[in-house]
Amino acid sequence: MNGVSLSNKVIHWNPKEFAVSQNFNKVIKENEKVSNDYYWKSNKTEGVDCFGRALDLTSLINKPDGYLQGRLSDKGDADYYKFNISEYRILGTISDKHNLDITVTLDHIPEGCDYDLVLYDGDGNQVGIGQDNGSGGKRVTIPNWNLENKEYTVKVLAKDGSPVNAEEYYHLSFQTQQATEDNVLRQQAKEMQEYAGALRQKLHDGQDATEEKQALQQIREKYEAYYTQQMDELHNKQAAEYLAEGEVFNESRKDELLSKMAAGEELTEQEKGLVGIFASAQEIDSATASAKLQADISKQIFRQMEQSGISPIPSFEVSIGIDGKVKVDGIEDAAVKKKVEDILNGFSEKLIDTYVSINASMQGMTKQEQYILKAAMGIEAFLQKATGGNVALSDITVENGRIKGLDAPLDKLLNDLGQNQTYLDYRADILAIKNYERMQGTGLLGGFSARYTVDGKIIRAV
């Protein structure tokens, strides 16, 4: 064997090197089968490590050679990706061997295109805008302002006026470096550890720990205030590029610009910059969705109605359930009503996404409720396609961890698990939804309805 024994080959085989050679745990992809155009719809990604475990953007932290591969489909597209730095922060505050400063880099931007990178915290506040990294990409560093803030989202979108190359992928990656020893996170951790140890001991001994609990709460409040202060300072620094010296940007001005966006009016470069700084991800999404409803979705719907012989357009009300099925009220002619419902059923997914993005009460849902609602929409769409509409989410039950109510082929795909990540995700979502229903009742899903009114050629979310 050319002087190399089989035993030597086995001895020198390195599973880590093998994993790297197969791109395991290194490259993950945007899941293009689902939408991630809005902050609340931040999507899952595709990829597994060498053990078959699902990967996401979080898994790339502290992996210098790892990256996420995604692409924009058109100028109006935006890609949102969530990640969580909890584990990384915990390790970083208890050991000098772990880094704390985390930077997200957007590179491999298609030639001739200019993409932006925006960072949002768990509440949707803008806490960083990508800056040129000197190599044709953008980078933004996660702020170390508060130990409690661990969930973040990055948004990739085309810079205003920039073309988009839908055939080429951009890359998202993380870089880390050692933070200074006196960084705020370590300061907060030290302050909390002083009382956390005493709290645990008193609870263990059955003693009153009110003093320690109050002290810990005061520390949290102090650093929450510090976080808000730092965010305000960042926004004011960013806004200096767009405001005259001494000029102040207030809430009423922000609301005015968001209303202008929602109406589909063109914003100046200055106005776009200010909205991007001071408005939350949810506020921007709501305005964007409202504009798309009037400028894009409505026009397509009315065009199809006119092509099908519906003229003039009648006034009516629309409701769309979690299953995506459309119900129309206010049209007496049964044939016209059926035509309208058939047309709207083709837009139900877009109309649900738009409704949730516009509706303030939907945006006010907890993270768990948003996840369940998003998951339910995806499962309903999947079941509609997979079963030809014969099985809905409400028909499914879970018994001893097994999903019931499916035909044989689908039952096998969702219960007798292989390594197909798509079906693993569907199964996980179904189990989460059914567990939520068991614990909380069916109020969220059973009571959900995207509602619109149509008056002439204007569609409004109710």
BALUM-186097 format. One line per 4 residues: number of its first residue (from 1); for each residue x, y, z of C-alpha. Coordinates in Angstrom, 3 decimals, padded with zeros to 6 digits. Example, Ala and Ser with C-alpha at 12.3 -4.5 7.8 and 13.67 -1.06 7.14 Angstrom:
2
1	012.300/-004.500/007.800; 013.670/-001.060/007.140
END
This chain:
462
1	000.000/000.000/000.000; 002.791/002.381/-000.997; 004.472/002.088/002.391; 001.435/003.239/004.390
5	-000.268/000.640/006.559; -004.002/000.535/007.108; -003.410/000.799/010.856; -001.579/004.093/010.378
9	-004.461/005.462/008.421; -006.887/004.551/011.172; -004.680/005.932/013.934; -004.272/009.276/012.191
13	-007.928/009.663/011.243; -009.313/012.715/013.030; -013.117/012.991/013.328; -012.878/016.771/013.788
17	-010.875/017.133/010.571; -013.381/014.857/008.848; -016.262/017.016/010.005; -014.540/020.144/008.720
21	-013.768/018.486/005.388; -017.485/017.725/005.017; -018.445/021.284/005.997; -020.285/019.909/009.036
25	-020.838/022.467/011.763; -019.388/025.100/009.448; -021.784/026.223/006.708; -025.518/026.647/007.141
29	-028.062/028.019/004.692; -031.045/030.297/004.782; -034.208/028.199/004.646; -035.685/029.566/001.429
33	-038.827/027.444/001.792; -040.220/029.836/004.395; -040.495/033.604/004.597; -038.241/035.662/006.848
37	-039.209/039.075/005.494; -040.455/040.413/008.833; -038.882/040.623/012.290; -041.521/038.337/013.820
41	-040.935/035.764/011.070; -037.201/035.369/011.555; -036.703/031.990/009.923; -034.915/028.796/010.715
45	-031.909/027.749/008.728; -030.835/024.546/007.039; -027.841/022.524/008.167; -026.731/019.870/010.657
49	-023.509/019.106/012.459; -021.661/015.789/012.230; -024.044/014.313/014.821; -027.176/015.331/012.910
53	-028.110/018.171/015.265; -029.833/021.202/013.757; -027.715/024.295/013.271; -028.761/027.943/013.342
57	-027.053/031.313/013.452; -026.344/030.882/017.178; -024.243/027.799/016.455; -021.744/029.886/014.474
61	-020.601/031.990/017.439; -016.928/031.359/018.190; -016.488/029.393/014.944; -014.061/031.522/012.890
65	-014.535/029.498/009.705; -018.305/029.116/009.956; -020.849/031.200/008.092; -024.485/031.397/007.076
69	-025.303/031.552/003.384; -028.338/033.582/002.300; -029.575/035.708/-000.556; -031.996/038.522/-001.313
73	-034.656/037.819/-003.927; -035.444/041.420/-004.904; -034.974/045.044/-003.832; -037.855/044.842/-001.382
77	-036.629/041.655/000.283; -035.268/041.664/003.826; -033.814/038.702/005.705; -034.052/038.473/009.500
81	-032.004/036.007/011.577; -032.285/035.582/015.352; -029.493/034.347/017.591; -028.862/033.988/021.300
85	-025.595/034.689/023.099; -026.624/033.349/026.530; -024.110/030.510/026.709; -021.325/032.628/025.307
89	-021.978/035.446/027.796; -022.105/033.085/030.765; -018.760/031.553/029.847; -017.288/034.955/029.162
93	-018.176/036.372/032.555; -016.806/033.460/034.604; -013.576/032.763/032.751; -010.870/034.969/031.278
97	-010.300/032.220/028.736; -013.499/033.132/026.923; -014.088/036.225/024.815; -016.933/038.664/025.268
101	-016.850/041.053/022.317; -018.882/039.607/019.431; -018.955/041.089/015.937; -021.302/040.050/013.134
105	-019.915/040.405/009.613; -021.808/040.517/006.338; -019.523/039.755/003.407; -019.492/038.073/-000.009
109	-021.962/040.766/-001.046; -022.599/040.237/-004.781; -020.505/042.440/-007.053; -022.241/045.690/-007.943
113	-024.614/045.426/-004.945; -024.601/047.288/-001.643; -026.327/045.499/001.235; -026.979/046.872/004.730
117	-026.663/045.077/008.069; -028.808/046.147/011.048; -028.735/044.741/014.601; -031.825/044.631/016.854
121	-032.100/043.548/020.468; -034.762/041.199/021.841; -037.301/044.039/022.047; -036.737/045.107/018.449
125	-034.683/048.203/019.291; -031.968/049.102/016.803; -028.642/048.748/018.606; -026.184/048.751/015.729
129	-025.859/049.559/012.030; -023.226/047.826/009.938; -020.122/049.800/009.062; -017.680/049.106/006.230
133	-015.132/046.501/007.312; -012.486/047.565/004.788; -012.949/044.432/002.682; -016.178/045.232/000.860
137	-018.424/043.968/003.650; -020.247/045.329/006.707; -019.768/044.599/010.396; -021.540/045.440/013.642
141	-020.470/044.672/017.210; -023.014/043.500/019.770; -023.119/046.036/022.624; -021.950/044.894/026.052
145	-024.360/047.105/027.990; -026.293/044.632/030.099; -025.864/041.001/031.129; -029.612/040.393/030.801
149	-029.839/041.171/027.060; -029.034/037.960/025.230; -031.381/037.719/022.246; -030.551/039.614/019.063
153	-031.614/039.709/015.436; -029.686/040.809/012.373; -031.400/042.148/009.287; -029.901/042.035/005.810
157	-031.416/044.263/003.129; -030.391/046.106/-000.006; -029.234/049.662/000.533; -031.624/052.171/-000.949
161	-031.000/052.364/-004.682; -028.767/049.304/-004.795; -029.495/046.461/-007.223; -029.918/042.897/-005.945
165	-028.384/039.736/-007.352; -030.857/036.955/-006.562; -028.475/034.295/-007.892; -025.554/034.965/-005.568
169	-025.259/034.368/-001.841; -024.050/036.672/000.904; -022.346/035.317/004.037; -022.987/036.086/007.721
173	-020.336/035.156/010.268; -019.166/035.928/013.800; -015.813/037.137/015.052; -014.874/037.309/018.730
177	-012.142/038.968/020.725; -011.218/039.447/024.356; -013.057/042.272/026.076; -011.317/044.561/028.526
181	-011.237/043.248/032.102; -013.302/046.167/033.392; -016.151/045.691/030.893; -019.694/046.332/032.102
185	-020.802/042.707/031.865; -018.168/041.529/034.303; -018.940/044.448/036.612; -022.606/043.474/036.689
189	-021.777/039.782/037.168; -019.531/040.549/040.150; -022.189/042.719/041.772; -024.849/040.049/041.325
193	-022.639/037.170/042.463; -022.139/038.879/045.817; -025.867/038.545/046.580; -026.680/035.452/044.488
197	-024.521/033.222/046.684; -026.127/034.489/049.870; -029.580/034.110/048.284; -028.977/030.456/047.404
201	-027.644/029.703/050.866; -030.595/031.322/052.652; -033.103/029.549/050.412; -031.311/026.273/051.094
205	-031.461/026.913/054.839; -035.095/028.025/054.713; -034.260/031.582/055.803; -035.830/034.854/054.669
209	-033.941/036.151/051.596; -035.929/039.353/050.971; -032.867/041.568/051.333; -030.879/039.616/048.738
213	-033.794/039.516/046.297; -034.271/043.271/046.563; -030.549/043.879/046.110; -030.463/041.742/042.957
217	-033.520/043.530/041.571; -031.905/046.918/042.203; -028.777/045.799/040.347; -030.875/044.662/037.387
221	-032.747/047.970/037.327; -029.495/049.903/037.466; -028.091/048.123/034.451; -031.403/048.303/032.582
225	-031.202/052.084/032.984; -027.592/051.990/031.817; -028.650/049.978/028.747; -031.323/052.535/027.861
229	-028.892/055.395/028.371; -026.286/053.787/026.109; -028.871/053.059/023.420; -030.087/056.672/023.467
233	-026.504/057.913/023.182; -025.901/055.564/020.241; -029.032/056.774/018.446; -028.135/060.425/018.956
237	-024.624/059.787/017.664; -026.000/057.991/014.605; -028.550/060.757/013.982; -025.879/063.485/013.959
241	-025.264/062.582/010.312; -028.828/063.568/009.426; -029.717/066.386/011.842; -028.587/069.989/011.933
245	-026.608/071.014/015.010; -028.990/071.433/017.945; -031.884/069.760/016.125; -033.775/067.124/018.137
249	-035.644/064.130/016.727; -038.730/063.287/018.818; -041.489/060.661/018.898; -044.000/062.781/017.002
253	-041.537/063.194/014.126; -040.920/059.453/014.100; -044.668/058.720/014.019; -045.085/061.200/011.169
257	-042.419/059.469/009.080; -043.808/056.009/009.824; -047.260/057.169/008.707; -045.696/058.509/005.545
261	-044.024/055.146/004.942; -047.262/053.259/005.577; -049.054/055.410/003.005; -046.449/054.466/000.410
265	-044.993/057.969/000.166; -041.341/058.291/-000.758; -039.013/059.282/002.077; -035.908/061.373/001.567
269	-032.509/059.876/002.318; -032.450/061.846/005.573; -035.901/060.590/006.602; -035.017/056.973/005.807
273	-031.868/057.283/007.874; -033.743/058.678/010.882; -036.479/056.045/010.740; -033.840/053.323/010.577
277	-032.214/054.716/013.718; -035.142/055.522/015.986; -037.955/053.179/014.886; -038.138/049.609/016.172
281	-038.074/046.610/013.862; -041.792/046.072/014.498; -042.654/049.696/013.661; -040.694/049.564/010.414
285	-042.267/046.238/009.484; -045.758/047.561/010.175; -045.216/050.582/007.923; -043.588/048.438/005.232
289	-046.428/045.901/005.326; -049.059/048.658/005.059; -047.319/050.123/002.023; -047.000/046.684/000.369
293	-050.680/046.009/000.985; -051.736/049.095/-000.979; -048.997/049.280/-003.604; -048.582/045.591/-004.391
297	-051.000/043.063/-002.907; -054.169/045.122/-003.397; -053.366/045.892/-007.028; -052.782/042.216/-007.789
301	-056.044/041.211/-006.112; -058.150/043.834/-007.885; -056.518/043.033/-011.223; -057.515/039.383/-010.879
305	-061.037/040.357/-009.867; -061.469/042.542/-012.931; -060.015/039.815/-015.160; -062.593/037.392/-013.756
309	-065.423/039.781/-014.613; -065.997/041.312/-011.166; -066.643/044.998/-011.905; -067.250/047.277/-010.182
313	-065.450/045.939/-007.111; -068.050/045.449/-004.338; -067.587/046.323/-000.682; -067.157/043.335/001.643
317	-065.368/041.952/004.691; -062.671/039.277/004.755; -061.553/036.935/007.529; -058.736/034.393/007.236
321	-058.248/031.670/009.822; -054.999/030.123/011.000; -055.543/027.439/008.346; -055.323/030.080/005.625
325	-058.916/029.602/004.470; -060.725/032.772/003.398; -064.279/033.680/004.317; -066.043/036.628/002.639
329	-069.087/038.413/004.084; -071.187/041.164/002.516; -071.525/039.827/-001.040; -075.028/038.490/-001.720
333	-074.379/037.024/-005.172; -073.148/033.482/-004.401; -071.235/033.160/-007.689; -069.388/036.460/-007.174
337	-068.666/035.567/-003.543; -067.161/032.219/-004.624; -064.958/033.951/-007.216; -063.726/036.489/-004.669
341	-062.948/033.784/-002.105; -061.056/031.724/-004.694; -058.954/034.751/-005.658; -058.233/035.717/-002.049
345	-057.289/032.139/-001.134; -054.364/032.578/-003.494; -053.196/035.543/-001.399; -054.048/034.177/002.061
349	-050.449/033.630/003.193; -049.433/037.162/002.190; -052.548/038.623/003.771; -051.916/036.804/007.075
353	-048.268/037.928/007.139; -049.334/041.491/006.375; -052.074/041.472/009.008; -049.789/040.243/011.790
357	-047.105/042.750/010.779; -049.558/045.676/010.778; -051.685/044.751/013.782; -050.353/046.276/016.996
361	-051.936/043.622/019.231; -050.234/040.885/017.199; -046.893/042.616/017.609; -047.584/042.785/021.343
365	-047.745/038.999/021.692; -045.161/037.272/023.823; -042.230/035.600/022.079; -043.800/032.207/022.780
369	-047.125/033.283/021.267; -045.389/034.672/018.196; -043.462/031.435/017.795; -046.597/029.298/018.149
373	-048.546/031.460/015.703; -045.721/031.427/013.158; -045.250/027.677/013.564; -048.986/027.027/013.189
377	-049.109/028.989/009.945; -046.221/026.962/008.576; -047.739/023.640/009.656; -051.146/024.501/008.194
381	-049.529/025.380/004.861; -047.495/022.162/004.959; -050.544/019.987/005.756; -052.615/021.698/003.074
385	-050.012/020.792/000.467; -049.080/017.353/001.824; -052.654/016.093/002.307; -054.489/018.013/-000.383
389	-056.422/019.861/002.288; -057.765/016.663/003.919; -055.932/017.178/007.229; -055.688/020.378/009.261
393	-053.739/021.152/012.417; -056.967/020.849/014.433; -057.302/017.220/013.257; -053.946/016.247/014.770
397	-053.369/015.002/018.295; -050.282/013.876/020.191; -050.240/010.730/022.330; -047.116/009.650/024.201
401	-044.959/011.727/021.910; -046.453/010.276/018.720; -048.386/012.455/016.261; -051.817/011.011/015.451
405	-054.330/011.750/012.705; -052.021/011.419/009.691; -052.129/009.075/006.732; -049.492/006.326/006.547
409	-046.802/008.056/004.437; -046.928/011.299/006.452; -047.170/009.387/009.720; -043.893/007.650/008.927
413	-042.149/010.860/007.886; -043.096/012.710/011.078; -042.914/009.900/013.619; -040.258/007.463/012.406
417	-037.509/010.044/012.272; -034.629/010.013/009.856; -032.214/012.847/009.147; -034.512/015.001/006.988
421	-034.207/018.370/008.719; -037.435/019.711/007.215; -039.542/016.949/008.769; -037.623/017.180/012.044
425	-038.590/020.868/012.162; -042.238/020.132/011.305; -042.409/017.514/014.056; -040.839/019.840/016.622
429	-043.310/022.600/015.712; -046.333/020.273/015.943; -045.259/019.030/019.374; -044.694/022.621/020.565
433	-048.106/023.748/019.276; -049.976/020.843/020.852; -048.151/021.306/024.130; -049.098/025.016/024.092
437	-052.736/024.111/023.440; -052.667/021.609/026.299; -051.154/024.098/028.729; -052.936/027.292/027.645
441	-056.064/026.187/025.801; -056.792/026.919/022.150; -057.515/030.647/022.545; -054.557/031.865/020.501
445	-054.983/029.616/017.477; -058.727/029.016/017.589; -059.445/032.711/017.997; -056.988/033.964/015.381
449	-058.438/035.676/012.353; -056.786/038.084/009.916; -059.535/040.559/009.120; -059.817/043.102/006.314
453	-062.437/045.398/004.850; -062.637/046.088/001.124; -064.239/049.331/000.009; -063.966/050.103/-003.679
457	-060.279/049.606/-004.455; -058.977/050.038/-000.920; -058.140/047.135/001.395; -057.735/047.950/005.084
461	-056.657/045.729/007.967; -059.217/045.776/010.773
END
